[in-house]
Amino acid sequence: MVELVWDAGRFGTATAPSGMQVTVGEDAHFTPDDLLALATSSCLMRTFLRLTETEQPPILSFAATARPAPACESGAAAGVTIHAYLVVSAAADTAAVQDRFNRSVHASPIAQLMGNRLTVTSDVRVLRPVPADE
């Protein structure tokens, strides 16, 4: 359970079960829209890493940008846009990694809640060994 207490104006302090705190609201560390983007992206990351934890060779890196997409004038609902960057070794099957990432988008609980209000793209990048003579 997280707790949110109004401080003043249009922001408050959110407290996590660990006791960590963050200011939330307008003119604060995070807006509620930022937190939605962060929650969606981190849930996707957690799901992907769970699906690939026994992958050989292992995933070397996961990074993502996530931004809230406001509702537009045409009436389209607000949502989140995520772009993920996955780094694998040269020995990895990049098609299999991309397939697992795509599966994680469909398996992520928050991504499921977002439905068609979530846009996800990804880049699978291969880290090639540097030749010894360089």
Contacts in CASP RR format, 6 or more apart in sequence:
PFRMAT RR
TARGET T0000
AUTHOR 0000-0000-0000
METHOD contacts of the structure
MODEL  1
MVELVWDAGRFGTATAPSGMQVTVGEDAHFTPDDLLALATSSCLMRTFLR
LTETEQPPILSFAATARPAPACESGAAAGVTIHAYLVVSAAADTAAVQDR
FNRSVHASPIAQLMGNRLTVTSDVRVLRPVPADE
1 17 0 8 1.000
2 14 0 8 1.000
2 15 0 8 1.000
2 16 0 8 1.000
2 17 0 8 1.000
3 14 0 8 1.000
3 15 0 8 1.000
4 12 0 8 1.000
4 13 0 8 1.000
4 14 0 8 1.000
4 15 0 8 1.000
4 24 0 8 1.000
5 12 0 8 1.000
5 13 0 8 1.000
5 15 0 8 1.000
6 12 0 8 1.000
7 13 0 8 1.000
7 23 0 8 1.000
10 25 0 8 1.000
10 26 0 8 1.000
10 27 0 8 1.000
11 23 0 8 1.000
11 24 0 8 1.000
11 25 0 8 1.000
11 26 0 8 1.000
11 27 0 8 1.000
11 28 0 8 1.000
12 23 0 8 1.000
12 24 0 8 1.000
12 25 0 8 1.000
12 28 0 8 1.000
13 21 0 8 1.000
13 22 0 8 1.000
13 23 0 8 1.000
13 24 0 8 1.000
14 21 0 8 1.000
14 22 0 8 1.000
14 23 0 8 1.000
14 24 0 8 1.000
15 21 0 8 1.000
22 29 0 8 1.000
22 30 0 8 1.000
23 29 0 8 1.000
23 30 0 8 1.000
24 30 0 8 1.000
24 31 0 8 1.000
24 32 0 8 1.000
24 35 0 8 1.000
25 31 0 8 1.000
25 32 0 8 1.000
30 38 0 8 1.000
31 68 0 8 1.000
33 68 0 8 1.000
33 70 0 8 1.000
33 78 0 8 1.000
34 68 0 8 1.000
36 68 0 8 1.000
36 79 0 8 1.000
36 80 0 8 1.000
37 66 0 8 1.000
37 67 0 8 1.000
37 68 0 8 1.000
37 80 0 8 1.000
37 82 0 8 1.000
38 66 0 8 1.000
39 110 0 8 1.000
40 66 0 8 1.000
40 80 0 8 1.000
40 82 0 8 1.000
40 108 0 8 1.000
40 110 0 8 1.000
40 111 0 8 1.000
40 114 0 8 1.000
40 118 0 8 1.000
41 64 0 8 1.000
41 66 0 8 1.000
41 80 0 8 1.000
41 82 0 8 1.000
41 84 0 8 1.000
43 108 0 8 1.000
43 109 0 8 1.000
43 110 0 8 1.000
43 111 0 8 1.000
44 64 0 8 1.000
44 82 0 8 1.000
44 84 0 8 1.000
44 104 0 8 1.000
44 105 0 8 1.000
44 108 0 8 1.000
44 110 0 8 1.000
44 111 0 8 1.000
44 120 0 8 1.000
45 62 0 8 1.000
45 64 0 8 1.000
45 84 0 8 1.000
46 108 0 8 1.000
47 104 0 8 1.000
47 107 0 8 1.000
47 108 0 8 1.000
47 109 0 8 1.000
47 111 0 8 1.000
48 59 0 8 1.000
48 62 0 8 1.000
48 84 0 8 1.000
48 86 0 8 1.000
48 100 0 8 1.000
48 101 0 8 1.000
48 104 0 8 1.000
48 108 0 8 1.000
49 59 0 8 1.000
49 62 0 8 1.000
50 104 0 8 1.000
51 100 0 8 1.000
51 103 0 8 1.000
51 104 0 8 1.000
51 107 0 8 1.000
52 58 0 8 1.000
52 59 0 8 1.000
52 97 0 8 1.000
52 100 0 8 1.000
55 92 0 8 1.000
55 97 0 8 1.000
55 100 0 8 1.000
57 88 0 8 1.000
57 89 0 8 1.000
57 91 0 8 1.000
57 92 0 8 1.000
59 86 0 8 1.000
59 87 0 8 1.000
59 88 0 8 1.000
59 97 0 8 1.000
60 87 0 8 1.000
60 88 0 8 1.000
60 89 0 8 1.000
60 127 0 8 1.000
61 85 0 8 1.000
61 86 0 8 1.000
61 87 0 8 1.000
62 84 0 8 1.000
62 85 0 8 1.000
62 86 0 8 1.000
62 87 0 8 1.000
63 84 0 8 1.000
63 85 0 8 1.000
64 82 0 8 1.000
64 83 0 8 1.000
64 84 0 8 1.000
64 85 0 8 1.000
65 82 0 8 1.000
65 83 0 8 1.000
66 80 0 8 1.000
66 81 0 8 1.000
66 82 0 8 1.000
67 80 0 8 1.000
67 81 0 8 1.000
68 78 0 8 1.000
68 79 0 8 1.000
68 80 0 8 1.000
69 78 0 8 1.000
69 79 0 8 1.000
69 80 0 8 1.000
69 81 0 8 1.000
69 117 0 8 1.000
69 119 0 8 1.000
70 78 0 8 1.000
70 79 0 8 1.000
71 77 0 8 1.000
71 78 0 8 1.000
77 117 0 8 1.000
78 117 0 8 1.000
79 114 0 8 1.000
79 117 0 8 1.000
79 118 0 8 1.000
79 119 0 8 1.000
80 114 0 8 1.000
80 117 0 8 1.000
80 118 0 8 1.000
80 119 0 8 1.000
81 118 0 8 1.000
81 119 0 8 1.000
81 120 0 8 1.000
82 118 0 8 1.000
82 119 0 8 1.000
82 120 0 8 1.000
82 121 0 8 1.000
83 120 0 8 1.000
83 121 0 8 1.000
83 122 0 8 1.000
83 123 0 8 1.000
84 101 0 8 1.000
84 120 0 8 1.000
84 121 0 8 1.000
84 122 0 8 1.000
84 123 0 8 1.000
85 122 0 8 1.000
85 123 0 8 1.000
85 125 0 8 1.000
86 97 0 8 1.000
86 101 0 8 1.000
86 122 0 8 1.000
86 123 0 8 1.000
86 124 0 8 1.000
86 125 0 8 1.000
87 125 0 8 1.000
87 126 0 8 1.000
87 127 0 8 1.000
88 94 0 8 1.000
88 97 0 8 1.000
88 124 0 8 1.000
88 125 0 8 1.000
88 126 0 8 1.000
88 127 0 8 1.000
89 126 0 8 1.000
89 127 0 8 1.000
90 126 0 8 1.000
90 127 0 8 1.000
90 128 0 8 1.000
90 129 0 8 1.000
92 126 0 8 1.000
94 124 0 8 1.000
94 126 0 8 1.000
97 124 0 8 1.000
98 122 0 8 1.000
98 124 0 8 1.000
101 122 0 8 1.000
101 124 0 8 1.000
105 111 0 8 1.000
105 118 0 8 1.000
105 120 0 8 1.000
106 112 0 8 1.000
111 118 0 8 1.000
111 120 0 8 1.000
END
